[in-house]
């Protein structure tokens, strides 16, 4: 996984790159303009790349989450290796917002407002996702934020437990996805049948979902 973000006004000319979940005690090592962040096992889980516009000048046009091009990744990896680190940024990152299909659901044994779903996200692959959506039901197409997704509000989706039940992802509402005119209330975004299971969710296409 890889999540990159850039906000010049808030933190300056720094690219924040997340490569894994922060668990336990975190340590850091700085070589030149690059800081490697490590978990308690010594594994690199991210980088803070300072003065990043000297490596990829077009980054200054970005704000928020950044989808890095192949060329940008190559340049950043050159800088990472030159700084003495051996954990490179991945060249291919799969989409984290996908169209899912709720194959089954049941009530959570420890909660009256949570549901345990088995949600298909591509051919043969299903995820157990715990959802609080009041309109949850079997047989609907939904937007799934898989583990490693960054929500529009900056929240990163990690594996979690809700009242002792594992949940690997999140079934999203239109409001959480910040789709224009989405209802300002809880509830899964139920997609039309024209959406295909497993395809990346197209945010641009979704702009018209709530047109009157």
C-alpha positions in Angstrom: 0.0 0.0 0.0 1.0 3.6 -0.4 -0.8 6.9 0.5 0.9 10.1 -0.3 -0.2 13.6 0.8 1.0 17.2 0.4 -0.2 20.4 2.0 2.2 23.3 1.5 0.2 25.8 3.5 -0.1 23.6 6.5 3.3 21.8 6.8 5.5 23.3 4.0 7.3 21.6 1.2 7.0 18.0 2.6 5.5 14.9 1.0 4.1 12.5 3.6 4.1 8.9 2.4 2.4 6.1 4.4 3.5 2.6 3.6 2.1 0.7 6.5 0.1 0.9 9.8 1.7 2.5 12.8 1.7 0.0 15.6 3.4 0.3 18.9 6.4 2.6 19.4 7.5 4.5 16.3 11.1 5.6 15.6 12.6 7.7 12.9 15.9 8.1 11.1 16.8 11.2 9.1 19.3 11.1 6.2 19.5 14.4 4.3 16.0 15.6 3.4 14.4 12.3 4.0 13.0 10.9 7.3 12.2 7.2 7.5 9.5 6.2 10.0 9.8 2.7 11.5 7.5 0.6 13.6 8.6 -1.3 16.7 9.9 -4.2 14.5 12.2 -1.9 12.6 10.1 -2.0 9.4 9.8 1.2 7.4 6.2 2.3 7.4 6.5 5.7 5.8 8.7 8.6 4.7 8.6 12.3 5.2 10.4 13.8 2.2 11.4 17.4 2.8 12.1 20.0 0.0 10.2 17.5 -2.2 9.6 20.1 -4.9 13.3 20.0 -5.7 12.7 16.4 -6.7 9.4 16.8 -8.5 8.5 20.5 -9.0 4.9 19.8 -10.1 4.0 18.6 -6.6 3.4 22.3 -5.6 0.2 22.2 -7.6 -1.2 19.5 -5.3 -3.2 19.7 -2.1 -4.3 16.8 0.0 -3.9 13.2 -1.2 -1.5 12.9 -4.1 -1.7 10.2 -6.8 2.0 9.9 -7.8 2.8 9.3 -11.5 5.3 6.6 -12.5 7.9 9.3 -13.3 7.4 10.9 -9.9 7.8 7.5 -8.1 11.0 6.8 -10.0 12.5 10.2 -9.0 11.5 9.8 -5.4 12.9 6.3 -5.3 16.2 7.7 -6.7 16.3 10.2 -3.8 15.4 7.5 -1.2 18.2 5.2 -2.4 20.7 8.1 -2.6 19.8 8.9 1.0 20.8 5.4 2.1 17.4 3.7 2.5 16.5 0.5 0.8 12.7 0.4 1.1 11.4 2.0 -2.1 7.9 3.3 -2.9 5.8 0.7 -4.8 5.5 1.2 -8.5 1.9 -0.1 -8.7 -0.8 0.6 -6.2 -4.2 -1.0 -6.6 -7.4 1.2 -6.3 -8.7 1.4 -2.7 -12.2 2.6 -3.4 -14.1 -0.2 -5.3 -17.6 -1.3 -6.1 -18.6 -4.0 -3.7 -21.6 -6.3 -3.5 -23.2 -7.3 -0.1 -23.6 -11.0 -0.4 -24.8 -11.6 3.2 -25.4 -9.7 6.4 -26.3 -10.6 10.0 -26.8 -8.7 13.2 -23.7 -8.2 15.4 -24.1 -10.4 18.5 -23.0 -7.5 20.8 -24.7 -4.6 19.2 -28.2 -3.8 18.1 -27.1 -1.2 15.5 -24.1 -3.0 13.9 -24.2 -5.5 11.0 -21.6 -8.1 9.9 -21.4 -8.3 6.2 -19.7 -10.5 3.7 -19.0 -8.1 0.8 -17.5 -9.2 -2.5 -15.0 -6.7 -3.9 -13.8 -8.7 -6.9 -14.2 -12.1 -8.5 -14.2 -14.6 -5.6 -12.7 -12.2 -3.0 -14.9 -11.2 -0.1 -14.3 -9.0 2.9 -15.9 -9.2 6.3 -16.9 -5.6 7.0 -18.8 -4.4 10.1 -21.2 -1.6 9.2 -23.5 0.7 11.2 -25.5 1.7 8.1 -29.2 1.7 8.9 -30.1 0.8 5.3 -27.7 -2.2 5.1 -29.2 -5.1 3.3 -28.2 -8.1 1.2 -28.0 -7.8 -2.6 -26.9 -4.2 -2.9 -23.9 -2.6 -4.6 -21.9 -0.3 -2.4 -18.7 1.6 -2.3 -16.0 -0.2 -0.3 -13.0 1.7 1.1 -10.5 -1.2 1.4 -7.6 -1.3 3.9 -5.1 1.4 2.9 -7.7 3.8 1.6 -7.6 7.5 2.6 -11.0 9.0 3.1 -11.7 12.5 1.8 -11.5 13.8 5.4 -8.0 12.3 5.8 -8.9 9.2 7.8 -6.9 6.1 6.7 -8.8 2.8 6.8 -7.0 0.0 8.7 -8.1 -3.4 9.8 -10.1 -3.0 13.0 -12.3 -4.7 15.5 -15.8 -3.5 16.4 -17.0 -5.1 19.6 -14.7 -8.1 19.1 -15.5 -8.7 15.5 -12.9 -8.1 12.8 -13.6 -5.6 10.0 -11.5 -5.3 6.9 -12.6 -2.2 5.2 -15.5 0.3 5.3 -18.8 0.5 3.4 -19.2 4.2 2.7 -22.0 6.7 2.6 -22.3 9.4 0.0 -21.7 12.0 2.8 -18.4 10.3 3.8 -17.3 10.3 0.2 -18.2 14.0 -0.1 -20.3 13.4 -3.2 -22.3 16.6 -4.1 -25.9 16.7 -2.7 -25.5 13.4 -0.8 -27.9 13.1 2.1 -26.5 14.5 5.4 -27.4 11.4 7.3 -25.9 7.9 8.0 -26.5 5.2 5.4 -24.6 3.3 2.8 -24.4 4.7 -0.7 -26.4 2.2 -2.7 -25.2 2.2 -6.3 -27.2 1.6 -9.5 -27.0 -1.8 -11.1 -24.9 -0.3 -13.9 -21.9 -0.3 -11.6 -19.7 -3.4 -11.9 -18.5 -5.3 -8.9 -14.8 -4.9 -8.4 -14.3 -1.9 -10.6 -12.6 1.2 -9.1 -15.2 3.7 -7.9 -15.2 6.7 -10.2 -15.6 9.9 -8.1 -16.0 12.0 -11.2 -18.9 9.9 -12.5 -20.5 9.9 -9.0 -20.9 13.7 -9.1 -24.4 13.2 -10.7 -25.6 10.4 -8.4 -27.7 12.8 -6.3 -28.8 15.2 -9.0 -32.5 15.9 -8.7 
